[in-house]
């Protein structure tokens, strides 16, 4: 078996370019090898900021030979009248590069045929054109040309190595002659490196190249954590930042610097954001969660770490000085009065300014509070209104202008500084929650109500203003807002239809020719997002949402109950009986009515009716969904006996209708209290 190494070295790529390039390169090369009948046993990719490589093993030494029969035109077309080949026959031979031919029967009659034979090419003959084509096909967000090259690439190419079985391939790409060797770290290693498929990683590591991205990432993370632990501190490991830093270095070297004392009282989130955005530094916190040090990852080993740290500290001090200026300037402002400035900030051309949005949010919040949070006292309602009026005020502050990701977070600090109560302050931040899937939820009632109000205004307003999500386009993040709304709402006895209707009425005066049918479309869109909120299999969610889907709390409890029933009880028999009953009603296109006991003829139907009425009465006093479901499951024996002994489609229309009413009474009891269990794959 054979192996090969393909490595391209280049001037440092931006971190965001590397993984897409590696993916493109590997996919292109492997797919082309497959087309060329070359199987690859294993292929491992390596990447740093300055190189990408593929090390592939378990390849054949050459392509397999092929001998394949091909057919062409009918005999009467392929031959002239005198039996010689016609132009069509000669074209067939030329096209397929064959000299011998014969005729054979086919579905189209007798046709000209022959065998195409091709000797397998060597691995070098196959791979060299493929890797060059893969480089030509590479696509970057931005490309450049250098020197006299007409070829565009992300950054200038420094070398290209193609080695098969340890032997370098002599070739060139766009005037760049293939190298016979690889190279180590630009500053820490001297000279060329002889590598093969077995020692590639080890040789590079010995010359200060951590070529395996996953190992390099783990090394950086462990180094930062270990250095923090040695200092008795906790490291903030932002996974996105870790990914970015991993793709910025070849040989990571972690150094620790100090945060100037005068900046240690800045909001933690602000310090973390400044050091992440501007410097790509990790932050280290003390036991009071204050940022006291930072960790920077170098792509070199300096002669003296302290010299580098001193320079880093000066830059950090300058960055934090700017942040402190904006923060202190914001604190000097009347936070509540900033609402006035929202009148000059456009939210959306049809929906008005942020001031208009805040006004709607307050009205929606009061509607939700009065209808679904009736236990709120006067003080809480006052806090709700105060918070609602200010929840977007930090959008016009200096810090949030510089760091939009800190909206809500900074609002909480400014509200505290202004002396507002804890619920009002927390609502500045909580109304954005949850930001992403699995994120924390609002903890206060004020924050919870404003979270749902803000999101429902964005959803309804976005639809009405023509911003409905389409494909990958979702400018207003309406999908994310719908998932966030449902995630919060599933814990409360809310009616989506009522809330959407109220928000619709607030917005409709702004929208010309608003179609009332869109209101149901919005509700359906929100309901469809249950799949992104409930962590259950699709059939369970379908069963839970088939009825009363506009009540998130009901749906969430149903889904939980159904999932538990599937694990802990014998629901499968009831599902089969339920489906049987539903099918009978569906075939007859039957609308369920009242059961008439006087029309019963058999003990089984009398018993089923009595048991059903008994269960109905008993579950009225029960509050636990699972207990209610288990009580309904106790109807299985009576329902089973009914189907075994009773002929539903009686000749007498009254008796037939009454029996279907009885079936409907049972299926409705199941659907309303457990769910539409016919969706379950049982």
C-alpha positions as CSV (number, residue, x, y, z in Angstrom):
1,X,0.0,0.0,0.0
2,X,1.1,3.6,-0.6
3,X,0.7,6.9,1.2
4,X,1.1,10.6,0.4
5,X,1.6,14.0,2.1
6,X,0.2,17.2,0.6
7,X,1.2,20.3,2.5
8,X,0.8,23.9,1.5
9,X,2.6,26.7,3.5
10,X,1.4,30.3,3.2
11,X,1.7,33.7,4.9
12,X,-0.5,33.7,8.0
13,X,-4.2,33.3,7.2
14,X,-6.9,35.1,9.1
15,X,-8.3,32.6,11.7
16,X,-11.7,32.5,10.0
17,X,-10.2,31.3,6.7
18,X,-8.6,28.2,8.0
19,X,-11.3,25.6,8.8
20,X,-13.3,26.4,5.6
21,X,-10.1,26.0,3.5
22,X,-9.2,22.7,5.2
23,X,-12.7,21.4,4.6
24,X,-12.7,22.4,0.9
25,X,-9.3,21.0,0.3
26,X,-10.0,17.6,1.9
27,X,-13.4,17.2,0.3
28,X,-12.2,18.1,-3.2
29,X,-9.1,15.8,-3.1
30,X,-10.9,12.8,-1.7
31,X,-13.8,13.1,-4.0
32,X,-11.5,13.4,-7.1
33,X,-9.5,10.4,-5.9
34,X,-12.7,8.4,-5.7
35,X,-13.6,9.4,-9.2
36,X,-10.2,8.3,-10.3
37,X,-10.8,4.8,-8.8
38,X,-8.3,5.4,-6.0
39,X,-9.4,4.3,-2.6
40,X,-8.0,6.0,0.6
41,X,-7.6,3.9,3.8
42,X,-7.2,6.9,6.1
43,X,-6.8,10.6,5.6
44,X,-5.9,13.0,8.4
45,X,-5.9,16.8,8.0
46,X,-3.5,19.2,9.8
47,X,-3.7,23.0,10.0
48,X,-2.2,26.0,11.6
49,X,-2.2,29.7,10.8
50,X,0.6,29.1,8.2
51,X,0.0,25.7,6.8
52,X,-2.5,23.1,5.8
53,X,-1.7,19.4,5.2
54,X,-3.3,16.1,4.3
55,X,-1.6,12.9,5.3
56,X,-3.3,9.9,3.6
57,X,-2.5,6.2,3.9
58,X,-3.7,2.9,2.6
59,X,-3.8,3.8,-1.1
60,X,-3.0,1.5,-4.0
61,X,0.2,2.0,-5.9
62,X,-1.7,2.8,-9.1
63,X,-5.2,2.9,-10.5
64,X,-6.7,-0.5,-11.3
65,X,-6.7,-1.3,-15.0
66,X,-10.1,-1.1,-16.7
67,X,-11.6,-3.1,-19.5
68,X,-15.1,-1.9,-20.2
69,X,-17.5,-2.8,-23.0
70,X,-19.1,0.2,-24.8
71,X,-21.9,0.2,-27.4
72,X,-22.7,2.6,-30.1
73,X,-25.0,3.1,-33.1
74,X,-27.2,0.4,-34.7
75,X,-25.4,-1.8,-37.3
76,X,-27.3,-0.3,-40.2
77,X,-26.0,3.2,-39.2
78,X,-22.4,2.1,-38.2
79,X,-21.8,0.3,-41.6
80,X,-22.0,1.4,-45.2
81,X,-23.9,-0.6,-47.8
82,X,-20.6,-2.3,-48.8
83,X,-19.9,-3.5,-45.3
84,X,-17.2,-0.9,-44.5
85,X,-17.5,1.4,-41.5
86,X,-19.5,4.5,-42.0
87,X,-18.5,7.9,-40.6
88,X,-20.7,7.1,-37.5
89,X,-18.8,3.8,-37.0
90,X,-15.4,5.4,-37.4
91,X,-16.5,8.2,-34.9
92,X,-17.4,5.5,-32.4
93,X,-13.9,3.9,-32.6
94,X,-12.2,7.3,-32.4
95,X,-14.2,8.5,-29.5
96,X,-13.5,5.4,-27.4
97,X,-9.9,4.9,-28.7
98,X,-10.5,1.3,-29.8
99,X,-9.5,-0.6,-32.9
100,X,-11.4,-3.8,-32.6
101,X,-15.1,-3.9,-32.8
102,X,-18.0,-6.3,-33.1
103,X,-21.8,-6.3,-33.3
104,X,-24.2,-7.6,-30.6
105,X,-27.9,-7.7,-30.0
106,X,-29.5,-5.2,-27.7
107,X,-32.9,-3.7,-26.9
108,X,-32.3,-1.4,-29.9
109,X,-31.4,-4.3,-32.2
110,X,-27.9,-5.1,-33.4
111,X,-25.4,-2.4,-32.4
112,X,-21.7,-1.8,-32.8
113,X,-19.6,-2.6,-29.7
114,X,-16.1,-2.8,-28.4
115,X,-13.9,-2.9,-25.3
116,X,-12.3,0.2,-23.9
117,X,-9.0,-0.7,-22.2
118,X,-7.0,1.6,-20.0
119,X,-3.9,0.9,-18.0
120,X,-4.0,2.3,-14.5
121,X,-2.0,5.5,-13.9
122,X,0.6,5.7,-11.2
123,X,-0.3,7.5,-7.9
124,X,1.9,10.4,-8.9
125,X,0.1,10.8,-12.3
126,X,-3.3,10.8,-10.5
127,X,-2.6,12.9,-7.5
128,X,-0.5,15.8,-8.8
129,X,-3.3,17.2,-11.1
130,X,-5.9,16.7,-8.4
131,X,-4.1,18.7,-5.8
132,X,-3.5,21.5,-8.2
133,X,-7.1,21.5,-9.3
134,X,-8.1,21.6,-5.6
135,X,-5.9,24.7,-5.0
136,X,-7.5,26.4,-8.1
137,X,-11.0,25.6,-6.7
138,X,-10.3,27.0,-3.2
139,X,-12.8,29.8,-2.4
140,X,-12.1,32.5,0.1
141,X,-14.0,35.5,1.4
142,X,-11.1,37.7,0.1
143,X,-8.2,36.8,-2.2
144,X,-5.1,38.6,-3.3
145,X,-2.4,38.4,-6.0
146,X,1.3,38.9,-5.3
147,X,4.5,39.5,-7.2
148,X,3.8,38.8,-10.9
149,X,1.2,36.1,-10.3
150,X,-2.1,36.2,-12.0
151,X,-3.4,33.5,-9.7
152,X,-5.4,34.7,-6.7
153,X,-5.2,33.1,-3.2
154,X,-6.0,34.1,0.4
155,X,-2.3,34.9,1.1
156,X,1.0,34.4,-0.7
157,X,2.0,30.7,-1.0
158,X,5.5,30.0,0.6
159,X,5.8,26.3,-0.4
160,X,3.9,23.3,-1.7
161,X,5.0,19.7,-0.8
162,X,3.7,16.6,-2.4
163,X,5.4,13.5,-1.3
164,X,4.4,9.9,-2.2
165,X,5.8,7.1,-0.2
166,X,8.4,9.5,1.2
167,X,9.5,10.6,-2.3
168,X,8.9,14.2,-3.2
169,X,7.0,14.8,-6.5
170,X,8.7,17.2,-8.9
171,X,6.0,19.6,-10.3
172,X,4.9,23.2,-10.0
173,X,1.7,25.1,-9.5
174,X,1.3,28.6,-11.0
175,X,5.0,29.0,-11.3
176,X,5.6,27.8,-7.7
177,X,8.0,24.8,-7.9
178,X,7.0,22.0,-5.5
179,X,9.2,21.8,-2.5
180,X,11.1,18.6,-1.5
181,X,10.7,19.3,2.2
182,X,8.5,20.8,4.8
183,X,9.5,23.5,7.2
184,X,9.4,24.1,10.9
185,X,8.4,27.2,12.9
186,X,9.5,30.4,11.1
187,X,11.4,31.8,14.1
188,X,12.1,28.8,16.3
189,X,13.3,26.3,13.7
190,X,16.0,26.4,11.0
191,X,16.3,24.4,7.9
192,X,14.2,22.0,5.8
193,X,12.4,19.0,7.3
194,X,12.3,15.6,5.7
195,X,8.9,14.1,6.6
196,X,6.8,11.1,5.6
197,X,3.3,9.8,6.4
198,X,4.5,8.0,9.6
199,X,6.5,10.8,11.2
200,X,4.9,14.0,9.9
201,X,3.3,15.1,13.2
202,X,6.2,14.1,15.4
203,X,8.9,15.8,13.2
204,X,6.9,19.0,13.1
205,X,6.3,19.0,16.8
206,X,10.0,18.6,17.4
207,X,10.4,21.8,15.3
208,X,7.8,23.8,17.2
209,X,4.8,23.1,15.1
210,X,1.6,21.8,16.8
211,X,0.1,20.7,13.5
212,X,-2.9,18.8,15.0
213,X,-5.5,21.5,15.6
214,X,-7.5,19.5,18.2
215,X,-4.3,18.8,20.2
216,X,-3.2,22.5,19.9
217,X,-6.6,23.6,21.1
218,X,-6.5,21.3,24.1
219,X,-3.0,22.4,24.9
220,X,-3.9,26.1,24.9
221,X,-6.9,25.5,27.1
222,X,-5.0,23.4,29.7
223,X,-2.1,25.9,29.8
224,X,-4.5,28.8,30.5
225,X,-6.4,26.8,33.2
226,X,-3.2,25.5,34.8
227,X,-1.6,28.9,35.0
228,X,-4.8,30.4,36.5
229,X,-4.9,27.6,39.1
230,X,-1.3,28.2,40.1
231,X,-2.3,31.8,40.8
232,X,-5.4,30.8,42.7
233,X,-7.6,32.3,40.0
234,X,-10.4,31.1,37.7
235,X,-9.9,31.4,33.9
236,X,-12.8,32.5,31.7
237,X,-12.5,30.1,28.7
238,X,-14.7,31.5,25.9
239,X,-15.0,28.6,23.5
240,X,-15.3,30.8,20.4
241,X,-12.2,32.8,21.5
242,X,-10.4,29.5,22.1
243,X,-11.2,28.4,18.5
244,X,-10.0,31.7,17.1
245,X,-6.7,31.7,19.1
246,X,-6.1,28.1,18.1
247,X,-6.1,29.1,14.5
248,X,-3.8,32.1,15.1
249,X,-0.8,30.2,16.2
250,X,1.5,27.2,15.3
251,X,3.3,26.9,18.6
252,X,1.3,28.3,21.5
253,X,3.1,29.9,24.4
254,X,0.9,31.4,27.2
255,X,2.0,34.4,29.3
256,X,0.1,36.1,32.1
257,X,-0.3,39.8,32.5
258,X,-1.8,42.1,35.2
259,X,-4.9,44.3,34.9
260,X,-4.1,47.8,36.3
261,X,-5.6,48.3,39.7
262,X,-7.6,51.3,38.7
263,X,-9.6,49.3,36.1
264,X,-10.4,46.3,38.4
265,X,-13.7,47.8,39.4
266,X,-15.0,48.1,35.8
267,X,-17.9,45.8,35.1
268,X,-16.4,42.3,34.5
269,X,-18.3,41.8,31.3
270,X,-16.9,45.0,29.9
271,X,-13.3,44.0,30.7
272,X,-13.8,40.6,29.3
273,X,-15.3,42.0,26.1
274,X,-12.5,44.6,25.6
275,X,-9.8,42.0,26.1
276,X,-11.5,39.5,23.9
277,X,-12.5,41.8,21.0
278,X,-9.4,43.9,20.8
279,X,-6.6,41.6,22.1
280,X,-7.9,38.0,21.8
281,X,-6.9,37.6,25.5
282,X,-8.4,35.3,28.1
283,X,-9.3,36.8,31.5
284,X,-8.5,35.5,34.9
285,X,-10.8,36.3,37.9
286,X,-10.3,36.2,41.6
287,X,-12.7,34.7,44.2
288,X,-14.8,37.9,44.0
289,X,-15.3,37.4,40.2
290,X,-13.2,40.5,39.5
291,X,-10.8,40.4,36.5
292,X,-7.3,40.8,37.9
293,X,-5.1,39.2,35.2
294,X,-5.2,38.2,31.6
295,X,-3.6,35.3,29.5
296,X,-2.3,36.0,26.1
297,X,-1.2,33.2,23.7
298,X,1.9,33.9,21.7
299,X,3.0,32.2,18.5
300,X,6.7,32.3,19.6
301,X,8.9,31.8,22.6
302,X,10.4,35.2,23.5
303,X,13.8,35.5,25.0
304,X,12.2,37.2,28.0
305,X,8.5,36.8,28.8
306,X,8.5,39.8,31.0
307,X,9.3,42.1,28.1
308,X,6.3,40.8,26.1
309,X,4.0,41.0,29.2
310,X,5.1,44.6,29.8
311,X,4.1,45.5,26.3
312,X,0.8,43.7,26.5
313,X,0.0,45.4,29.8
314,X,0.5,48.8,28.2
315,X,-1.9,48.0,25.4
316,X,-4.4,46.5,27.8
317,X,-4.2,49.7,29.9
318,X,-4.9,51.9,26.9
319,X,-7.8,49.8,25.8
320,X,-9.4,49.8,29.3
321,X,-8.7,53.5,29.6
322,X,-11.0,54.0,26.6
323,X,-13.6,51.7,28.0
324,X,-13.5,53.4,31.4
325,X,-14.0,56.8,29.8
326,X,-17.2,55.6,28.0
327,X,-18.4,53.8,31.2
328,X,-17.9,56.8,33.5
329,X,-19.4,59.1,30.9
330,X,-22.5,56.9,30.8
331,X,-22.8,56.8,34.6
332,X,-22.9,60.6,34.6
333,X,-26.0,60.6,32.5
334,X,-29.6,60.4,33.8
335,X,-30.3,56.8,32.8
336,X,-34.1,57.2,32.9
337,X,-34.0,60.3,30.7
338,X,-32.2,58.4,27.9
339,X,-35.7,57.2,26.9
340,X,-36.1,60.5,25.1
341,X,-33.1,59.8,22.8
342,X,-34.8,56.6,21.6
343,X,-37.2,58.7,19.6
344,X,-34.3,59.4,17.2
345,X,-33.2,55.7,16.8
346,X,-35.0,53.8,14.1
347,X,-36.2,50.3,14.9
348,X,-37.7,49.6,11.5
349,X,-39.2,51.9,8.9
350,X,-42.7,50.6,9.2
351,X,-42.6,49.9,12.9
352,X,-41.2,53.2,13.9
353,X,-38.4,54.1,16.4
354,X,-37.2,52.3,19.5
355,X,-39.3,54.7,21.4
356,X,-42.4,53.3,19.6
357,X,-41.3,49.8,20.2
358,X,-40.8,50.5,23.9
359,X,-44.3,51.9,24.1
360,X,-45.7,48.7,22.5
361,X,-43.7,46.5,24.8
362,X,-45.1,48.3,27.9
363,X,-48.6,47.8,26.7
364,X,-48.1,44.1,25.8
365,X,-46.4,43.6,29.2
366,X,-49.3,45.1,31.1
367,X,-51.7,42.9,29.0
368,X,-49.7,39.8,29.9
369,X,-49.5,40.8,33.6
370,X,-53.2,41.5,34.0
371,X,-54.3,38.4,32.2
372,X,-51.7,35.7,33.2
373,X,-49.8,37.1,36.3
374,X,-52.8,38.2,38.3
375,X,-50.9,37.7,41.6
376,X,-48.6,40.7,40.9
377,X,-49.2,43.4,43.4
378,X,-49.3,47.1,42.7
379,X,-45.6,47.6,43.5
380,X,-44.6,44.9,41.1
381,X,-46.8,46.4,38.4
382,X,-45.2,49.7,39.0
383,X,-41.7,48.1,38.7
384,X,-42.9,46.5,35.4
385,X,-43.8,49.8,33.9
386,X,-40.6,51.5,35.1
387,X,-38.5,48.7,33.7
388,X,-40.4,48.6,30.5
389,X,-39.9,52.3,29.9
390,X,-36.1,51.9,30.2
391,X,-35.2,48.5,28.8
392,X,-33.8,49.9,25.6
393,X,-32.1,53.0,27.1
394,X,-28.6,51.5,27.1
395,X,-28.7,51.3,23.3
396,X,-27.9,55.0,23.3
397,X,-24.9,54.8,25.7
398,X,-21.3,55.0,24.8
399,X,-20.3,51.5,25.9
400,X,-23.1,49.7,24.1
401,X,-22.4,51.8,21.0
402,X,-18.8,50.4,21.0
403,X,-19.8,46.9,22.2
404,X,-23.4,46.1,21.1
405,X,-23.1,42.6,22.6
406,X,-23.3,44.2,26.0
407,X,-26.8,45.6,25.6
408,X,-28.9,44.7,28.6
409,X,-25.8,43.8,30.6
410,X,-24.7,47.5,30.8
411,X,-28.3,48.6,31.3
412,X,-28.4,46.6,34.5
413,X,-25.3,48.4,35.8
414,X,-26.6,51.8,34.8
415,X,-30.0,51.2,36.4
416,X,-28.3,50.1,39.7
417,X,-26.2,53.2,39.7
418,X,-29.3,55.3,39.2
419,X,-30.8,53.7,42.3
420,X,-33.6,51.6,40.9
421,X,-34.9,48.4,42.6
422,X,-33.4,45.0,42.0
423,X,-36.3,43.8,39.8
424,X,-36.1,46.9,37.6
425,X,-32.4,46.5,37.2
426,X,-32.5,42.8,36.5
427,X,-35.1,43.3,33.8
428,X,-32.7,45.5,31.8
429,X,-30.7,42.3,31.2
430,X,-33.4,39.6,31.6
431,X,-35.7,40.8,28.9
432,X,-33.1,39.6,26.4
433,X,-33.1,36.1,27.8
434,X,-32.8,33.4,26.5
435,X,-30.3,34.6,24.0
436,X,-29.4,31.2,22.6
437,X,-30.6,27.7,23.0
438,X,-29.9,26.3,26.4
439,X,-29.3,29.8,27.8
440,X,-30.4,30.9,31.2
441,X,-34.0,32.1,31.7
442,X,-35.3,35.3,33.4
443,X,-35.5,34.8,37.1
444,X,-37.8,37.7,38.1
445,X,-41.5,38.1,37.1
446,X,-40.8,41.5,35.7
447,X,-37.9,40.3,33.6
448,X,-40.0,37.3,32.4
449,X,-43.0,39.4,31.3
450,X,-40.8,41.9,29.5
451,X,-38.8,39.1,27.8
452,X,-42.0,37.7,26.3
453,X,-43.4,41.2,25.5
454,X,-40.2,42.3,23.6
455,X,-40.0,39.0,21.6
456,X,-43.7,38.9,20.7
457,X,-43.5,42.5,19.5
458,X,-40.5,41.6,17.3
459,X,-42.2,38.5,15.9
460,X,-45.6,40.1,15.1
461,X,-44.1,43.3,13.9
462,X,-41.5,41.5,11.8
463,X,-44.2,39.5,10.0
464,X,-46.4,42.5,9.5
465,X,-43.6,44.6,8.1
466,X,-42.7,42.0,5.5
467,X,-39.7,40.6,7.4
468,X,-41.0,37.0,7.5
469,X,-38.1,34.5,7.6
470,X,-37.4,32.8,4.3
471,X,-34.8,30.1,3.8
472,X,-31.6,31.3,5.6
473,X,-32.8,34.9,5.6
474,X,-34.0,36.1,9.0
475,X,-32.9,39.8,9.4
476,X,-35.0,40.3,12.5
477,X,-34.0,37.0,14.1
478,X,-37.7,36.1,14.2
479,X,-37.0,32.4,14.5
480,X,-34.7,32.9,17.5
481,X,-37.2,35.3,19.1
482,X,-40.0,32.7,18.6
483,X,-37.9,30.0,20.2
484,X,-37.0,32.3,23.0
485,X,-40.6,33.3,23.6
486,X,-41.8,29.7,23.7
487,X,-38.9,28.7,26.0
488,X,-40.0,31.3,28.5
489,X,-43.8,30.9,28.0
490,X,-43.8,27.1,28.5
491,X,-43.6,27.8,32.2
492,X,-46.6,30.0,32.4
493,X,-50.4,29.7,31.6
494,X,-50.2,31.9,28.5
495,X,-52.4,31.9,25.5
496,X,-50.4,32.6,22.3
497,X,-53.4,33.4,20.3
498,X,-54.5,36.2,22.7
499,X,-51.0,37.7,23.0
500,X,-50.5,37.7,19.3
501,X,-53.9,39.2,18.8
502,X,-53.2,42.0,21.3
503,X,-49.8,42.8,19.7
504,X,-51.4,42.7,16.2
505,X,-53.9,45.3,17.2
506,X,-51.1,47.6,18.5
507,X,-49.2,47.4,15.2
508,X,-52.0,47.2,12.6
509,X,-52.5,51.1,12.5
510,X,-49.0,51.4,11.1
511,X,-49.3,48.7,8.4
512,X,-51.3,49.5,5.3
513,X,-53.4,46.7,3.9
514,X,-52.5,44.2,6.7
515,X,-54.2,40.9,5.9
516,X,-56.0,39.4,8.9
517,X,-55.1,35.9,7.7
518,X,-51.5,36.7,8.6
519,X,-52.4,36.6,12.3
520,X,-53.0,32.9,12.1
521,X,-49.8,32.5,10.1
522,X,-47.8,34.1,12.9
523,X,-49.4,31.8,15.5
524,X,-48.6,28.7,13.3
525,X,-45.0,30.0,12.9
526,X,-44.6,30.2,16.7
527,X,-46.2,26.9,17.3
528,X,-43.9,25.2,14.7
529,X,-40.9,26.2,16.9
530,X,-41.8,23.7,19.6
531,X,-39.4,21.4,17.9
532,X,-36.6,23.8,18.8
533,X,-37.7,24.1,22.4
534,X,-38.9,20.8,23.7
535,X,-36.2,18.2,24.1
536,X,-38.3,15.2,23.0
537,X,-38.6,13.0,19.9
538,X,-40.7,14.5,17.1
539,X,-43.7,12.0,17.5
540,X,-43.9,13.0,21.2
541,X,-44.0,16.7,20.3
542,X,-46.6,16.1,17.5
543,X,-48.8,14.2,20.0
544,X,-48.5,17.1,22.5
545,X,-49.2,19.9,20.0
546,X,-52.0,18.4,18.0
547,X,-54.5,20.1,20.3
548,X,-54.3,23.4,22.3
549,X,-50.9,24.2,20.8
550,X,-51.5,27.9,21.7
551,X,-51.0,27.0,25.4
552,X,-47.2,26.5,25.9
553,X,-47.5,25.3,29.5
554,X,-50.1,22.7,28.5
555,X,-48.0,21.5,25.6
556,X,-44.8,21.2,27.7
557,X,-46.5,19.2,30.4
558,X,-48.2,17.0,27.9
559,X,-44.9,16.2,26.1
560,X,-43.2,15.5,29.4
561,X,-46.1,13.1,30.4
562,X,-46.1,11.3,27.1
563,X,-42.4,10.8,27.2
564,X,-42.6,9.4,30.7
565,X,-45.5,7.1,29.8
566,X,-43.4,5.7,27.0
567,X,-40.7,4.8,29.4
568,X,-42.6,3.8,32.5
569,X,-46.0,2.4,31.5
570,X,-47.7,0.1,29.0
571,X,-49.2,2.9,26.8
572,X,-48.7,0.9,23.6
573,X,-51.9,-1.1,24.0
574,X,-53.9,2.1,24.6
575,X,-52.3,3.7,21.6
576,X,-53.5,0.8,19.4
577,X,-57.0,1.0,20.8
578,X,-57.1,4.8,20.5
579,X,-56.0,4.6,16.8
580,X,-58.7,2.0,16.2
581,X,-61.4,4.3,17.7
582,X,-60.1,7.3,15.8
583,X,-60.1,5.4,12.5
584,X,-63.7,4.4,13.0
585,X,-64.8,8.0,13.6
586,X,-62.6,9.3,10.7
587,X,-64.0,6.8,8.2
588,X,-67.6,7.9,9.0
589,X,-66.6,11.6,9.1
590,X,-68.3,11.6,12.5
591,X,-68.8,14.5,14.8
592,X,-69.0,13.3,18.4
593,X,-72.2,14.0,20.3
594,X,-73.8,13.1,23.7
595,X,-74.0,9.4,24.7
596,X,-77.5,8.1,25.4
597,X,-77.3,5.3,28.1
598,X,-80.8,4.0,27.2
599,X,-79.5,2.8,23.8
600,X,-77.0,0.4,25.3
601,X,-77.6,-3.2,24.5
602,X,-74.5,-5.0,25.8
603,X,-72.7,-5.1,29.1
604,X,-69.4,-4.1,27.5
605,X,-70.7,-0.8,26.3
606,X,-72.4,-0.1,29.6
607,X,-69.2,-0.9,31.5
608,X,-67.0,1.3,29.2
609,X,-69.4,4.2,29.7
610,X,-69.5,3.7,33.5
611,X,-65.7,3.4,33.7
612,X,-65.2,6.5,31.5
613,X,-67.5,8.6,33.6
614,X,-65.8,7.4,36.8
615,X,-62.4,8.3,35.4
616,X,-63.7,11.7,34.3
617,X,-64.9,12.6,37.7
618,X,-61.7,11.3,39.5
619,X,-59.3,13.3,37.3
620,X,-61.1,16.5,38.1
621,X,-59.6,16.4,41.6
622,X,-56.1,15.5,40.3
623,X,-53.3,18.0,39.4
624,X,-50.4,15.8,38.4
625,X,-50.4,15.2,34.7
626,X,-48.8,11.8,35.0
627,X,-51.3,10.6,37.6
628,X,-54.1,11.8,35.4
629,X,-52.6,9.9,32.5
630,X,-52.2,6.7,34.5
631,X,-55.8,6.9,35.6
632,X,-57.0,7.2,32.0
633,X,-54.8,4.2,31.1
634,X,-56.9,2.2,33.5
635,X,-59.7,2.3,30.8
636,X,-57.7,-0.1,28.6
637,X,-59.4,-3.3,29.8
638,X,-62.9,-1.9,29.4
639,X,-62.1,-0.4,26.0
640,X,-60.5,-3.6,24.8
641,X,-63.5,-5.6,25.9
642,X,-65.8,-3.2,24.1
643,X,-63.9,-3.6,20.8
644,X,-63.9,-7.4,21.2
645,X,-67.6,-7.8,21.9
646,X,-69.4,-4.9,20.4
647,X,-70.2,-4.4,16.7
648,X,-70.0,-0.6,16.4
649,X,-71.6,-0.4,12.9
650,X,-75.0,-1.6,14.0
651,X,-77.8,-1.6,11.5
652,X,-79.9,0.7,13.7
653,X,-78.7,4.2,13.0
654,X,-79.4,5.4,16.6
655,X,-77.5,2.6,18.2
656,X,-74.6,3.0,15.7
657,X,-74.4,6.7,16.4
658,X,-74.5,6.2,20.1
659,X,-71.7,3.7,20.0
660,X,-69.5,6.1,18.0
661,X,-70.4,8.8,20.5
662,X,-69.1,6.5,23.3
663,X,-65.9,5.9,21.3
664,X,-65.6,9.7,20.8
665,X,-66.0,10.3,24.5
666,X,-63.1,8.0,25.3
667,X,-60.8,9.3,22.5
668,X,-61.5,12.9,23.5
669,X,-60.7,12.1,27.1
670,X,-57.3,10.7,26.0
671,X,-56.6,13.5,23.5
672,X,-57.5,16.3,25.9
673,X,-55.6,14.9,28.9
674,X,-52.7,13.0,27.5
675,X,-52.4,14.1,23.8
676,X,-53.0,13.0,20.3
677,X,-51.2,9.7,20.9
678,X,-51.9,8.4,17.4
679,X,-48.7,10.2,16.3
680,X,-46.6,7.8,18.5
681,X,-44.7,5.2,16.4
682,X,-46.3,2.2,18.2
